[in-house]
Amino acid sequence: MHSKLGLTLAVLLGGSLSAVADDGAYKEFKAWQVSCSQTQSCSMRQYIADSPLSGFELQRRGGPETPVSLVLSASDSAITADADGLEVVLSIDGGQPLTISGDDMTVDTTSSTLTLSGDFISNGLIDSLKNGTTAAVQIKAGETSVSVEVPLAGAAASLLFIDEYQKRVGHTDALSAKGDKAPNPPLPIKDIRTIAELPGAIRAQFQEGGACADTEPLMLEGNAMSHTLDENTTLYVTPCGSTGAYNAPFQAFIDSFDMVTTLAFPAMLDGAPSATPQAFNLSYDYETKTFSSFFKGRGIGDCGTFSKWKFGEGSMGTQLVLVEETFRDCPAEFSENETIDPSEWPKTWPIK
């Protein structure tokens, strides 16, 4: 598995779905789009045209025996406007229907999505998806009822791909390729999907007057993470602030012995050392504990500033050290035949 986590692709594309990390994995099986991140969080989704249900998605985080969630995206916001009495009925190829409601359903009226939870592995739903032809989905809200049929061609390959990427093949907690092996131990990294999952001192940065107060909460989905560096120290990386057309700001925090500090990103300014609390379009490699950032001068990415940092231990504890910085001014014209490699641009650091 590749180790760099590209945190910002979903942001830059203007979407709220999980980022398809440039170092993660993305495959298509028939109508299914399957994506996985460095944290081993995977999803298989299908978009449905001209339907009251615009999307059907299965999500599973990395880690031992993690549950499966189903996310339904409604084309009409009225379907999810009132959660009272809302229920979803699923059936595969006319088989025994499964009804989901109450505490097993989370409604997001902002994104018009329904997130369904349950023991979908043990109750046979995953096996039915793998072996079935069509899933019938009915959403009931009072007197309103909408029904959609979701074709399942490619679902078996999608589930197997997720098992392979999450290294569950042959293990008891696999979706498709079950075996007798015990589940793998958890990774030291995990997704942060909501502000509520952050430590209190970091959550405060998202409140009015905080450095990250202008951050759209949906931006965290697929773009924020934590890394347990040791038993007392955890790194948090999260979007922080308003996103531009092709540049998204991030901050990194260290929580050590319940004391939270903001990591500064060293940079060169007018030929002299400087630092900034934010980096744009940030990526993080948890195995080498290095960061990289590419601030685009314009959308096509043929100019801007590229930076790399590594961890260092200073008098104030964990700090970042600038390893490399390159810069290119925007040329007047762009050649479509030009190969863009920011690491090959003129270096502003180290100074020769």
ChimeraX attribute file (.defattr): number of C-alpha atoms within 10 A of each C-alpha:
attribute: neighborCount
match mode: 1-to-1
recipient: residues
	/A:1	12
	/A:2	12
	/A:3	16
	/A:4	22
	/A:5	24
	/A:6	24
	/A:7	30
	/A:8	29
	/A:9	21
	/A:10	19
	/A:11	26
	/A:12	18
	/A:13	12
	/A:14	13
	/A:15	12
	/A:16	18
	/A:17	17
	/A:18	25
	/A:19	23
	/A:20	23
	/A:21	22
	/A:22	17
	/A:23	16
	/A:24	22
	/A:25	19
	/A:26	17
	/A:27	14
	/A:28	15
	/A:29	16
	/A:30	14
	/A:31	17
	/A:32	22
	/A:33	18
	/A:34	25
	/A:35	25
	/A:36	27
	/A:37	31
	/A:38	29
	/A:39	24
	/A:40	24
	/A:41	21
	/A:42	27
	/A:43	26
	/A:44	25
	/A:45	22
	/A:46	21
	/A:47	16
	/A:48	18
	/A:49	10
	/A:50	8
	/A:51	15
	/A:52	17
	/A:53	24
	/A:54	17
	/A:55	18
	/A:56	20
	/A:57	18
	/A:58	19
	/A:59	19
	/A:60	20
	/A:61	20
	/A:62	27
	/A:63	22
	/A:64	18
	/A:65	20
	/A:66	12
	/A:67	17
	/A:68	18
	/A:69	20
	/A:70	19
	/A:71	20
	/A:72	22
	/A:73	22
	/A:74	22
	/A:75	19
	/A:76	13
	/A:77	16
	/A:78	12
	/A:79	23
	/A:80	23
	/A:81	15
	/A:82	13
	/A:83	18
	/A:84	11
	/A:85	11
	/A:86	21
	/A:87	20
	/A:88	21
	/A:89	15
	/A:90	20
	/A:91	20
	/A:92	22
	/A:93	16
	/A:94	11
	/A:95	12
	/A:96	9
	/A:97	15
	/A:98	14
	/A:99	13
	/A:100	17
	/A:101	17
	/A:102	12
	/A:103	9
	/A:104	13
	/A:105	20
	/A:106	15
	/A:107	18
	/A:108	15
	/A:109	16
	/A:110	10
	/A:111	14
	/A:112	17
	/A:113	22
	/A:114	24
	/A:115	17
	/A:116	22
	/A:117	17
	/A:118	16
	/A:119	12
	/A:120	18
	/A:121	17
	/A:122	10
	/A:123	11
	/A:124	11
	/A:125	19
	/A:126	20
	/A:127	16
	/A:128	20
	/A:129	21
	/A:130	20
	/A:131	15
	/A:132	20
	/A:133	15
	/A:134	18
	/A:135	19
	/A:136	17
	/A:137	21
	/A:138	18
	/A:139	24
	/A:140	18
	/A:141	19
	/A:142	12
	/A:143	6
	/A:144	10
	/A:145	13
	/A:146	15
	/A:147	16
	/A:148	17
	/A:149	17
	/A:150	19
	/A:151	19
	/A:152	21
	/A:153	18
	/A:154	17
	/A:155	25
	/A:156	19
	/A:157	18
	/A:158	24
	/A:159	23
	/A:160	19
	/A:161	25
	/A:162	27
	/A:163	23
	/A:164	16
	/A:165	20
	/A:166	24
	/A:167	17
	/A:168	26
	/A:169	22
	/A:170	17
	/A:171	20
	/A:172	18
	/A:173	23
	/A:174	24
	/A:175	26
	/A:176	24
	/A:177	16
	/A:178	15
	/A:179	14
	/A:180	10
	/A:181	13
	/A:182	13
	/A:183	19
	/A:184	16
	/A:185	10
	/A:186	12
	/A:187	14
	/A:188	15
	/A:189	20
	/A:190	21
	/A:191	23
	/A:192	19
	/A:193	19
	/A:194	14
	/A:195	19
	/A:196	10
	/A:197	11
	/A:198	17
	/A:199	14
	/A:200	12
	/A:201	14
	/A:202	24
	/A:203	16
	/A:204	16
	/A:205	17
	/A:206	19
	/A:207	13
	/A:208	10
	/A:209	10
	/A:210	14
	/A:211	17
	/A:212	22
	/A:213	17
	/A:214	16
	/A:215	20
	/A:216	15
	/A:217	15
	/A:218	18
	/A:219	26
	/A:220	25
	/A:221	22
	/A:222	26
	/A:223	30
	/A:224	25
	/A:225	23
	/A:226	21
	/A:227	19
	/A:228	17
	/A:229	16
	/A:230	10
	/A:231	8
	/A:232	10
	/A:233	16
	/A:234	19
	/A:235	21
	/A:236	24
	/A:237	23
	/A:238	28
	/A:239	29
	/A:240	27
	/A:241	20
	/A:242	15
	/A:243	20
	/A:244	11
	/A:245	12
	/A:246	20
	/A:247	21
	/A:248	25
	/A:249	22
	/A:250	26
	/A:251	23
	/A:252	23
	/A:253	19
	/A:254	24
	/A:255	19
	/A:256	17
	/A:257	10
	/A:258	13
	/A:259	10
	/A:260	18
	/A:261	18
	/A:262	16
	/A:263	20
	/A:264	18
	/A:265	22
	/A:266	22
	/A:267	23
	/A:268	17
	/A:269	10
	/A:270	7
	/A:271	10
	/A:272	9
	/A:273	11
	/A:274	12
	/A:275	13
	/A:276	12
	/A:277	15
	/A:278	21
	/A:279	25
	/A:280	23
	/A:281	25
	/A:282	28
	/A:283	23
	/A:284	22
	/A:285	17
	/A:286	20
	/A:287	10
	/A:288	11
	/A:289	15
	/A:290	17
	/A:291	23
	/A:292	23
	/A:293	20
	/A:294	24
	/A:295	21
	/A:296	22
	/A:297	17
	/A:298	13
	/A:299	13
	/A:300	10
	/A:301	16
	/A:302	19
	/A:303	22
	/A:304	18
	/A:305	23
	/A:306	24
	/A:307	27
	/A:308	24
	/A:309	21
	/A:310	18
	/A:311	15
	/A:312	12
	/A:313	10
	/A:314	10
	/A:315	6
	/A:316	7
	/A:317	10
	/A:318	15
	/A:319	19
	/A:320	18
	/A:321	19
	/A:322	21
	/A:323	17
	/A:324	18
	/A:325	25
	/A:326	21
	/A:327	21
	/A:328	18
	/A:329	11
	/A:330	14
	/A:331	9
	/A:332	5
	/A:333	6
	/A:334	10
	/A:335	8
	/A:336	7
	/A:337	6
	/A:338	8
	/A:339	8
	/A:340	13
	/A:341	11
	/A:342	21
	/A:343	16
	/A:344	11
	/A:345	17
	/A:346	12
	/A:347	18
	/A:348	21
	/A:349	19
	/A:350	11
	/A:351	8
	/A:352	5
